[in-house]
């Protein structure tokens, strides 16, 4: 039975014994209605598998041969109008931007000016009025559709159902008539229960109402959500894209802006491969380099392109170069891949290194899916390298003016006025 008992709560709820008798009773009643115990046990199994994968990932380069991956270079690409045919674009816009919010407050921006705040929709200074990076990206895609007289289906992923991004982004998109994009769908990212290191749920009380602490299911969550049928829809978003003639997806971050040439170049390069990672060439490669790196590994005559994070790579990884003495390219977080890669496959369970979830709460891994794992599924993968100055990503307040200047340099402010 999916009924919470006091004994189970002591075992599964962080600091349950510290609650008053009244709060315990309120919490148990809330859990009985909103969180069946079998869901908790199912998510615990996912978490344990993710932690096993995390441990195995630390030894990923043991007993394998490391090779420089196949690379294609944006400067060498010849782009044609037909290259974009068959592609959909997935824009991930789920991050609420806690770091950006905090840095804006430190700069003296009043909290009232940050009402209804999300990173992807926060307006850039000295730019087209009211437009943030999400507005800009949708305007850019709309222009691509007009220029090529071709419809590019777009999926925008927000945070979980009760998040600020899930509330605000649909109203912004609807208020701009989908930016002129004919086929646009919005999906909410799934979320996971957050467990402490000793596998306990963290619960808090907000305005005397219980709340279970959760986290979005990481960077690959929006990709997996494509496979689910949405309420009121007859098909999954992935099946919807297939019916529209799509066989490939370009995954981009809605909190970045791009040189208008980048999307067609990715589309052109991706035609030859079932999985394409977008990277930046390194001229130097040091141990303290924080970026994940593309690397081809070979074991038992089988090769696989992976993205190795800082804690995984070794001295050999740092020393690999191509014929022009470029070190391994680092990952931008943008990808192009065949729909078939995920159509009948689930990404592996993923766990982050321990993260702070709430002040005073012991750090614990978050779990979900990693977008980086898409590339490791590919049978014919490659890396497309693009110039470092061909895009910009918002992380904190200082980035806003930088992206505004970059956007004006790319002419993105001019195309926004046509929306």
Secondary structure, DSSP 4 states (H G I P E B T S, - for coil): -----HHHHHHHBTTGGGS-HHHHHHHHHHHHHH--HHHHHHHHHHHHHHHHHHHHHHTTTTT-EEEPPPEEEGGG----GGGGTTEEEEEE-----HHHHHHHHHTT--GGGGTT--TTTSPPTTSSTT--HHHHHHHHHHHHHHHHT----EEEEES-TTSHHHHHHHHHHHHTGGGG-SSEEEEEPPEEE-B-TTS-B-EEEETTEEEE-EEE--TTHHHHHTTSBPTT-SSBHHHHHHHTT--EEEEEETTEEE-THHHHHHHHHHTT-SEEEEEEEES---TT--S-EEEEEEETTEEEEEEE-TTT--HHHHH-B-TT--EEEEEEEEEEEETHHHHT--PPPEEPSPB--STTSPPB--EE--TTHHHHT-SSEEEEE--GGGEEE--STHHHHHHHHHHHHHTHHHHHTT-
